Amino acid sequence: MYDYLVVGSGLYGAVFAHEAKAHGKSVLVVDKRPNVAGNVYTKNVEGINVHVYGAHIFHTNDKRVWEYITRFAEFNRFTNSPVANYKGELYSLPFNMYTFNKMWGVVTPEEAEAKINEQRGEITGVPGNLEEQAISLVGRDIFEKLVKGYTEKQWGRDCKELPAFIIKRLPVRLTFDNNYFNALYQGIPVGGYTRMVENLLDGIEVRLNTDYLANKAELDSLAEKVIYTGPIDAYFGYQLGYLEYRSVRFENELLDKPNFQGNAAVNYTDRETPWTRIIEHKWFEFGKDSEGNDLPKTVISREYSSEWKPGDEPYYPVNDEKNGQLYEQYRQLAGKESNVIFGGRLGQYKYFDMDQVIAEALRCCDSEFA
């Protein structure tokens, strides 16, 4: 009999499992995939650590989380500086003086601020949707070229139908600073995320290709308590209905050339280009292999956003009012499960960044092992 059955070997499950073992508990981890690490899984292709389920760039201001996770991997100094491609015009992201100079020809912060203020004036009162929020932040020109098409592809909805809070994460800077994240700590694990998760799970029994929900009664009988990191609605057999997610489809190519786009991420912000962005994975580790040699080939991934349907991988919870109400009903059901803890992006139906997932798992451990 195990003390804990951990369902899912992503960040939440791996951190909890590690801490449980460190506190002398017996742990079994199960995952329906053939590999550990959940959506942060990286696979080595021609010396390149490919982010199989989309780009994952670690960033945090939480010192506890940074000091914790760097015990399991050395992080490089990668800085996320995406480029936006609008019909062949290239712009710096996040919105900064390089962006404003290219968009309007302005040179000084005062000129940029004046232009933004002039354009944001069309929104009066509290922004009621994403379009109004974006225009109130950066003006009409930047909204039309760099926000509208990308966002509508990503969410499959008109910007007027999306809640304002989604766009509040957008940094706007009157400096020449291309660092996308306002984070004190940032980087990519040297050798990839999979190795980092394997280090977290060192010495812990893991069963892969094991579908928890298909074998629930049998697996539940093996442990005193369950840590469940899958979709909360799936746990309850969708009895109250399906929560909505956005999913992502990837088209990967191995190219016999050293450089495809010169940057890790290029966002395609016009509506006509079907993909949202192209990731060139080698630049997360500066185009070098583990020995520091230049890599002769490159791997790119085109990302296509889609509406989730059963059988797809759920990526982003659609945290609007309707889904929030449905999740609250599921959360109340979850509260009646005395020996189950629901955690992570799917278990808590919340858009967490990686550091937030780790922080949530550590909080859970704090109360569980107090």
N, C-alpha and C positions, 0 to 999 in steps of 0.2 A: 504493500500500500504506500503510495506516494503522498507527501504532504500537499503538493501542488501539481495540477495538470495545467500547463500553459499552452493555450491554443493560439498558434501563430508565432513565428520566429523573427518578426520585424523588430523595430527598436523597442517598442513597449514590452513585448514579450521577452526579448533577450535581456533587457535591463532587469526586469522583475525576476527572471530565472536566475540571473547572476547573483542578485542580492539575496534571494531566497537561499541559494546554496551557501553564500557567505555567512548566512545566519544559521547554518547547520540543518537546513531543511532538505528533504529529498524532493527532486523535481523531475518531471517528464515534460518535454516540449514536443508538440506535434504540429506538423505543417502539411497542408495539402499539396504544396508545390514540391518539386524535386530538389529544391535548394533552400538554404536558410537565407535570412536577411530581408524577407518581405519585399516591399517596393524599393528599398535602397540596394537591392542586389546588383552587384557589378560582376561582369564576366570578362576574362582576358581574351582579347582577339588580336592576334598579331602584335602582342606587347602592349596593347591599348586596353585600359580598364573601361569597358563600355557600361554606361548606366542603362541597364536593360529596360527599366520602367520609368525612364525620363530622368532629366538632369536633377541631381541632388547636390546642392551647395550648402555646406554647413555654415551657419552663422548664428551668433547669439550674443546677448549682453549679460547672460546669466553666468556668473563666475563659477557657481557650483556645478552647473551642467558642463561647462568647458573643462574644468579640472577633472570632472568625473570621466568624460568620454575620451579625453586625451591619455587616460591610463591604458586604453585598449588600441590606440593607433597614434602614430605620429601624423600630424596634419601639415600639409604644405601651406604656402602663403597665397593660394589662388584668390584673386579678387574678381567678383562678378561684374563685368562691364559689358552688358549686351549691346548689340547694334540693332537698330530698326531699319528695315528695308521697306520703303513705301514706293512701289512702282519704279524701283531702281534708284531712288534717292535714299542715301544712307544718313541716319541720324544717331547721335549718341543717346544712350539710356543709362541711368534715369535722366529725366529732364534737367538739363544743366546749361551752363553758358555755351557749350559747344552746340547743343540742340538749338538754343535760341538764336545763335549766330547763323546757323545754317537755315533756319526757318525764316528769319526776318532780316538778317544782315546786321543785327544789333551787335555792339562791341562791349558796352559797359553794363554792369548790373543794373544801373539806373534806367538805361534804355530798355533792357529786358523787362524790368518790373513795370515800367510804364506801358509797354505793349500788352503784357498779361493783364494789367489792371483795366486797360481800355477794353479788352475783349471779355473779361469776366463780368463786366458790368451788365451784360444782358440777363444774368441770373439775379433775381431779387428774392429775398426771403430764404428760407432754409431749403436746400436742394432736396427734391422729392424722389429723384431716381439717379441712376449712375450717370446718365448723360449730363444732367444739371450739375451733379457733383464734380464731374471732370471739367466742365467748362468753367465752373467757379474756381477750380484750382489752377488751370493752365490756359484757359481761353479756347475759343472756337477753332482756330487753325490747328493747334496741336491735337485737340480732340478729334477733329475730322481725319487727320493724317496718321496719327500715331496711337490713338486709343480705340476709336469706334470699330473699325474692321476687325482688329485683333480680338477685342473683347467679345464682339458678336460671334466670331468663329469659336472662341473658347467656350462660351456659355450657351450658344445656340439660341440666343434670345436677343431681341432689340435692346439697345442700351436704355431706352425709356422704360423697359419692363424689368430692369435689374435694380436691386436695392443700392442705395447710394454708398453704403459702408464698404462695398467690395473695392472701391477705387481709393479709399482713404489711405491704403498702404502705399500709394504712389509717392515716391520722393520727388520734390521740386526744389532745385538748388540754384541760387544765384552765384555759383562758384564753378570753376572748371574741375569738378570732381565727378569722375565716372564710376565710382564705387556704388553699385546698386543698393547695397544694404547699409543701413545705419547701425552697424554692429561692431562692437569692440573686438570680437573674436570671429575669425572667418577662415575657411580653408577646406581642403579635400583630404580625406585619409590617404596617406601614401600607401600604394598597393591596393586601394579600392575599399569600398564599404563591406564587401563580403568578408574579407579578412578581419576587419574590425568586429563584425558580429560573431564570427567564429571565435575570436578571442573572448568576447563576452560569454559565449556558451561553452567555453573550455571546461571539460570534465562533467558536462551535463548530458544526460541521455536525450537524444533527439530522434524522433521518428518522422521521416519525410514521406511524401506521397500518402499521407494519412488524412482523410477527410473526417474532421471531427463530427460534423453534423450528421454524416451518413453512418457514423458508428458511435453515436452519442452515449447511449446507455452503457455500452461496453467500456468506453473510455472513462465515463464518469465514475464507474465502479472502481477505477484504479486509484482514485485520489480523494483526499478529504475536501479539497477546494479547487475550483476552476478559475483560471484567469483567461477570459475570453476576449480576443482582440479582432474577431471577425465582425461582419455587419450585424448590428443589434436586431434589425428586423428579420434577418435570416435565422437568427437564434430562435425567434418565436414563430418560425414558419410563415412569416409575412401575414400573420393573422389579422393585423389591423390595416394591412395595405403596405405597398412598397414605398420606402423612402427613395427620394430621387438623388442620383449622382451624375456627375459628368465622367465620361470615360475617355481614354486616349488610345489611339492606334498609332503604332510606329512602323515606318518603312525604313529599314536599315540597309546601308550599302557599304561594302568594303571597297575602297577606291585605291587603285595602284598609282597614287600620287601623294606627295608629302603634305599638301596643303589645299583644302577645298575653299574655305571662306575666311581663314585667318583669325577666327575668333571662336570661342566655345559656343556662343549662342547668338543667332541672328533671328530676330522676330520679323515675320512678314505681316505688315500691318494693314495692307489693303485687303478688301473683302474678296477680290477676285482670285487671289492665290489660295488654293484649297488648304494648304497646311498652315499651322499657326507659327511654327518656327523650325529651324534646322539646328541641331546640336552637332558639333564636331568634337567628339569625346577626347581626343588626344590633348586638346588645349587645357583640359582640367588639370593635367600634369605636365603642362608646358612643352608638349610634343616630344617628351623624352621617355625612354624605357627605364626599367628599374636600375640599370647600370649608368644612366645619364646619357645614353646615346640617342641621337636624332632618329625618330621612327620614319621609315621610308614610305609607309602606307598610312591611310587614314580611314576612319569609320564615321559615317554621318547617319543621323536619324532624322527623318521628317516626321513631325508630330501632327496628327489630325485629331481634333477634339470631336466628341460625339456624345449623343444622349445615351445614358446607360440603360441596358436592358438585361434581364436575368441571363446569366452565363458570361456577361462581360466582366472585366475587372473594374470595380468601383474605385475612382480616384478622388474626386472632389465632391464632398457633400454640397448639395444645393441648399444653403442655409437661408431660405426665405421663410416667410411667415407660415405658409401652409405646411412645409416640411418640419418647421420648428414645433408646430402643434402636434404633428404626428409623432415626432421623436419624443416629445414630453410624455405622450401616452405609453410609448415603449419603455421610456425610462422608469415610469411608475411600475410597469410589469417587472422590469429588471430589479427594482427595489425589493420585490417579493421573493427573489431567488437568493436564499440565505447563504448559499455556499458558492456563489459566482460573483466575480468582480469583472465589470465590463470596462475595457480600457482602449485607448488609442483612437485614431482618426475614425475608424469604422465603428468601434464599440461605443464611442461617445458622440458619434455623428457630428464631428467638428473639424473645421479646417485647421489642423495643427501643423506648424513647421516642425522640423526634426527636433530642434532643441526643446520645443514645447512638449513633444511626446516624451522625451527623456525626463523632463521636469515632472510631468504627470506621473510617470512610472515611479520616479523616486519619491514623490509625495505619497503615492499608494504604499510604497515600501515603508515609508516613515510611520504610517499609521498601522500597517500590518505587523511590523516587527518592533514596535515601540516597547 
